[in-house]
Amino acid sequence: MPSAATKIADLPVDFLARCLGFLGLEERQRTTLVCRRFAAAACSPELLQELDIPFYRGVPELQSLAAWLARHGQHIRKLRFCEDGGAIPSDEEDSTTEPFATCLQTVCAHGQLEELDAGINAGIHTEWLVAAGSLRRLSLTGTLLLVSPAIAGLTALQSLKLYGALCFEAEAQLPPSLTRLSYWDEFVADDDAELPEMAQLTRLQRLKLGGYCLSPDSMPQLSALAGSLTWLDLRHTECPAASLAALTRLRHLKISTSNTESAPDVGSALPHLTSLTSLVLAATRQSRPVQLPNTLSCLSQLRVCYLQGWHSMAGDGEAPLPAGPWLHSLEWLGAGVDTVLASTAVLRQATRLEHLGLLGSSAAEPAAEPAIDWGSPTAAALFDWLATHPPLRHLSIEHAGRVFQADAFRTWAEQLRSRRPALLVHFPALGWQGETLSGRMYSESRF
């Protein structure tokens, strides 16, 4: 131990580095200005526990990273590195596979890595997972993900993200410690991809599935997650209503479709999902509106509801949103402007509604936008309600198309702000910026 008379500047660099390790990053960076010894200690590799390389650009950078990880990887707890595909010629992409795998093998061999986010524009083999027992979070992006049986040994793993065509080798199973799982397949394959076995995932709380290649035949196994799943995000993925209905503990449900597939039948599932507090139904670029089920009304705990491209239809016209218990708890609502116009009387029952989003058309053809007469009594009733509904604090005009460009609408919007100055209005066309429902939906949907 150094004597009491020893000055801090006289301490050995390795001991000084340990002392500086108790400081936050910003404070530690300031110490580099004291003297060269402090700068050397503050920049010691052993203090670097998080390494983020946004983009690597080929074999030399990967080889350099592998060499550095061999020397100092024992200190790394979090590592992120992804390929800059635009900077690597397509004929050289295969050459990055081996040095990429070397980096993963090297850093995992130290046995200290807790979080890993790695991506390559090629296939990824996962034999190196044998030495990755310390991982708590893992995210892999590749054109093909070959998952080895070693993944079952990751007993500390809580969060797993897989982006790419998924192929489980024989006897490979997901570890039961998982609480979050995300799988997105954007690479269209010849055959539908099968979901991995999930019955053993008794702790899984959040699940995100997306892609056009997931086999509908494998979706019924979602019912095995009924005891734990509280958050589900399905994108471009067909799921039988019976499988959804079994997930009675769900609190957040998001279903996104486009004009490349039919919208799922969720109407028969909603009466069973009475714990839902957040519901997002998004049908983007549809050639025609998707029918909103009346069973929405039974969701008595719903606080957030976002309906993009889903409408209450009656014949060829727009019908009001369903009345019922769901309105009594509703705090945030986003819906098509034509739907809201037809629902003014119903929305008076939403006594807790604080934020309303008027959504323009997201149809495939601009001609599909609704024709709205902003000088009609219906429009006048809506704006009068907006000006007098006590709990309303935010109004956002989103996906603004031609329907919001009419002079009559802008006049109404300006009069609304004049009547109710405290109302926060998001309408970029008039330079008004505020909080948006789509922004909140993005935040809630982040995995």
Buried (B, 14 or more C-beta within 10 A) or exposed (E): EEEEEEEEEEBEEEEBBBEBBEBEEEEBEEBBEEEEBBEEBBBBBEBBBEBEBEBBBBBEBBBEBBEBBBEBBBBBBBBBBBBBBEEBEEEEBEBBBEBBBBBBBBBBBBEBBBBBBBBBBBBBBBBBBBBBBBBBBBBBBBBBBBBBBBBBBBEBBBBBBBBBBBBBBEEBBBBBBBBBBBBBBBBEBEEBBBBBBBEBBEBBBBBBBBBBBBEEEBBBBBBBBBEBBBBBBBBBBBBBBBBBBBBBBBBBBBBBBBBEEEBBEBBBBBBBBBBBBBBBBBBBBBEEBBBBBBBBBBBBBBBBBBBBBBBBBEEEEBBBBBBBBBBEBBBBBBBBBBBBBBBBEBBEBBEEBBBBBBBBBBBBEEEBBBEBEBEEEEBEEBBEBBBEBEEBBBBBBBBBBBBBEBEEBBEBBBEBBEEBEEBBBBBEEEEBEBEBBBBBBEEBBEB
